[in-house]
Every structure is written in C-alpha cells, then in structure tokens.
Amino acid sequence: MNFSSKLLEDTVAEFAKLPGVGQKTALRLVLHLLGREQEEVMRFGNSIIKLKNEIKNCSVCHNIADQQVCEICASAKRDKEIICVVEDTRDVMAIENTAQYFGVYHVLGGLISPMDGIGPSDLYIDSLVQRVATTQVKEVILALSATMEGDTTLFYLYKRLKDFQIPITTIARGIAFGGELEYADEITLGRSIITRVPYENSIIK
C-alpha cells in the first residue's frame, strides 16, 4: 500500500497491530479520525492513555477494575461463597451479560498452554488456592473454554482444589468443543451455568 504521508503510514501501521484489523480497515479508521474535530480526536487518544495508566487489577479476583477492589467483589449483593473461575475479563463480561450468575469471580489471566510456554506459575492459580483455603467457599465453578488448553487447565485446577472437600463444578457443555465463552450466545451460556455439573463426573477414569 502506497502512502502519501509518513505520518499516515506510521499511524495505519499501529492500528493494523490490533487483533482483527488489517491494513485496509486500519486506513479507514485513521482517515475517519482525521476527519473528526481536534477535540474529539484528543478525547479518543486521552481515553486510551488514561486507561493504560490508571487501570488496575482487582486485588481479590484479578479482574480489571478502576479501584483496588472491583465492583463485583465489593458488592454486598454477590454471594462471596461461590467462585466462578474464568480465563480473562472478557469471560466475566460474557457471564455477567447472562444475568444468571450472582457469585464472584477469579480471573486466571490465561490458560495453561505448554506450546506457548504458559505454565501454572504464569497464571493466578496460587492466589485461587489461597483464596479457597482462607475464606468460606461453598462451591468453585470452573468456567473455562472447551478447548485443549481449557481442559488441561480444568484438570490441573481440579487436582489443586479437590482436597478442600468443596463442590467443584464445571459449566455444562452447551458450548461446542473448541468454542470460547466470549463468543457463546447469552442464552446458551446462561443455561450452561445453571445446569453446571460436578467436574469429577466428566473425568475419564
């Protein structure tokens, strides 16, 4: 792609680094911004800088938050004794959109993936175990994507948590194998949470 401006070329290259954004889409976005008022573009840029500088991870569940403790963990309306374990913030948002879950969360920050060099120590697994060990917990729901990495992480978490003598459940497999939670429709995801099953029932013995 030939550019008449080095500034334009550099900005398009940065936009094209975003997931799912090719050069043509990046160019369209940049040209759109160029056509907006200076104040609007400044507001757009400043919002990204402020996000990067001020965003926090909840000290309890590791979800993205504005404060030290996220709104979900701080809410008196949530059942603190039920912990839903998810891969990342996108999964929290997906489950919240179902309006079928009223417990709290624990965000792992990824999944175990030896091929990508991601092991248990790279995730927030130890803090989950510590949380279960030191607080009153009556159920842990393992709500991870139905992928090979998701199943590997499920099995590892089950081994780490099974000695605590609390129910460890997993969402029903209304989600197709290879499917990720953030792409599941709200009705299917909501039902899979409601109809969750004991994890040990799914282990091949």
C-alpha positions in Angstrom: 0.0 0.0 0.0 1.4 3.3 -1.1 1.1 6.3 1.3 1.4 9.9 0.5 2.4 10.7 4.1 4.8 9.0 6.5 2.7 10.2 9.4 -0.3 8.4 7.9 1.7 5.3 7.2 3.0 5.1 10.7 -0.4 5.5 12.3 -2.0 3.0 10.0 0.8 0.5 10.9 -0.1 1.0 14.6 -3.8 0.4 14.1 -3.1 -2.6 12.0 -1.4 -4.2 15.0 -4.8 -4.5 16.7 -6.4 -8.0 16.5 -8.7 -8.5 13.6 -7.6 -5.2 11.9 -6.0 -5.4 8.5 -4.3 -2.5 6.7 -7.4 -1.5 4.8 -9.5 -1.4 7.9 -6.7 0.5 9.7 -6.5 3.0 6.9 -10.3 3.5 7.1 -10.2 4.1 10.8 -7.3 6.5 10.6 -8.9 8.5 7.8 -12.1 8.6 9.9 -10.2 10.1 12.8 -8.5 12.6 10.5 -12.0 13.8 9.5 -13.2 14.4 13.1 -12.8 17.6 15.2 -9.5 18.1 17.0 -11.2 17.9 20.4 -12.9 14.6 19.6 -9.6 13.0 18.5 -7.8 14.3 21.6 -10.6 12.8 23.8 -10.2 9.5 22.0 -6.4 9.5 22.4 -6.5 10.6 26.0 -9.0 7.9 26.9 -6.6 5.2 25.8 -3.7 6.8 27.6 -5.7 7.2 30.8 -6.9 3.6 30.5 -3.3 2.3 30.2 -2.1 4.5 33.1 -4.9 4.1 35.6 -6.5 0.7 35.1 -5.9 -1.8 37.9 -6.4 -5.5 38.6 -8.7 -6.3 41.5 -6.6 -7.4 44.5 -9.2 -10.2 45.2 -10.2 -11.7 41.9 -7.7 -10.1 39.4 -10.5 -8.7 37.2 -9.9 -5.3 35.5 -11.1 -2.6 37.8 -11.0 1.2 38.5 -10.3 0.7 42.2 -8.2 -1.7 44.3 -11.2 -4.0 44.7 -13.6 -4.4 41.7 -17.3 -3.6 41.9 -18.3 -7.2 41.8 -16.1 -8.2 44.8 -17.2 -5.1 46.7 -20.9 -5.7 46.1 -23.0 -6.8 49.1 -25.4 -8.4 46.7 -23.0 -11.0 45.5 -22.6 -14.5 47.1 -18.9 -14.4 48.1 -19.0 -18.2 48.9 -19.4 -19.1 45.2 -16.3 -18.5 43.0 -16.5 -18.8 39.2 -13.1 -19.3 37.7 -12.6 -17.8 34.2 -9.8 -17.2 31.8 -10.0 -13.4 31.5 -12.1 -10.3 31.8 -14.0 -11.0 28.5 -15.4 -14.1 30.1 -16.5 -12.2 33.2 -18.4 -9.8 30.9 -19.9 -12.7 28.9 -21.2 -14.4 32.0 -22.5 -11.1 33.6 -24.5 -10.5 30.4 -26.5 -13.6 31.0 -27.8 -12.2 34.3 -27.8 -15.8 35.6 -24.9 -15.8 38.0 -24.7 -13.9 41.3 -21.5 -15.2 42.9 -18.0 -13.7 42.5 -15.1 -14.5 40.1 -11.5 -15.4 39.9 -9.7 -14.4 36.7 -6.7 -16.7 35.9 -5.2 -14.4 33.3 -4.9 -17.1 30.7 -4.8 -20.9 30.3 -2.1 -23.5 30.7 -0.5 -23.9 27.3 2.9 -25.7 27.2 3.1 -25.0 23.4 3.0 -21.2 24.2 5.3 -21.5 27.2 2.5 -20.8 29.7 2.6 -22.9 32.8 0.6 -22.8 36.1 3.1 -20.3 37.7 2.3 -17.8 35.0 -1.4 -17.7 36.0 -3.3 -16.6 39.1 -3.7 -20.2 40.3 -1.8 -20.0 43.6 -4.0 -17.0 44.7 -7.1 -19.0 43.9 -5.9 -21.9 46.1 -5.0 -19.4 48.8 -8.5 -17.8 48.5 -10.2 -21.1 48.9 -8.0 -22.1 51.8 -8.6 -18.8 53.8 -12.2 -17.9 53.1 -15.6 -19.5 53.4 -16.3 -21.1 50.0 -19.1 -23.5 49.3 -18.5 -24.0 45.5 -15.9 -23.4 42.8 -17.3 -23.3 39.3 -14.7 -23.9 36.6 -16.0 -21.9 33.6 -13.2 -22.3 31.0 -13.4 -22.6 27.2 -13.9 -26.0 25.7 -10.5 -26.1 24.1 -7.5 -28.4 24.7 -5.9 -25.6 26.8 -9.1 -25.1 28.7 -9.4 -28.8 29.5 -5.8 -29.0 30.6 -6.3 -26.1 33.0 -9.6 -27.6 34.3 -7.8 -30.8 35.2 -4.9 -29.0 36.9 -7.2 -26.8 38.9 -9.3 -29.8 40.0 -6.1 -31.6 41.3 -5.2 -28.4 43.2 -8.6 -27.9 44.8 -10.1 -31.4 45.3 -8.6 -31.8 48.8 -10.6 -28.9 50.2 -13.8 -31.0 50.2 -16.0 -28.5 48.5 -18.1 -29.0 45.3 -16.0 -28.3 42.2 -18.3 -27.9 39.2 -17.9 -27.1 35.5 -20.4 -25.4 33.1 -22.5 -27.8 31.1 -21.1 -28.4 27.6 -23.7 -26.5 25.7 -20.6 -24.7 24.4 -19.2 -26.6 21.4 -15.8 -28.2 21.7 -13.2 -25.7 20.6 -15.6 -22.9 21.5 -14.7 -19.9 23.6 -17.0 -18.3 26.2 -16.9 -14.8 24.9 -18.4 -16.0 21.6 -21.2 -18.0 23.1 -24.7 -16.5 22.9 -26.1 -15.4 26.3 -28.9 -17.9 26.4 -26.6 -20.9 25.8 -24.0 -19.6 28.3 -26.7 -18.8 30.9 -28.1 -22.3 30.7 -24.7 -23.9 30.8 -24.1 -22.1 34.1 -27.4 -23.0 35.6 -27.0 -26.7 34.6 -23.4 -27.0 35.8 -22.3 -30.4 36.8 -19.7 -31.9 39.2 -16.3 -31.8 37.5 -15.3 -35.3 38.6 -18.3 -36.7 36.6 -16.5 -35.6 33.4 -13.2 -37.2 34.2 -12.5 -40.4 32.3 -11.4 -43.0 34.8 
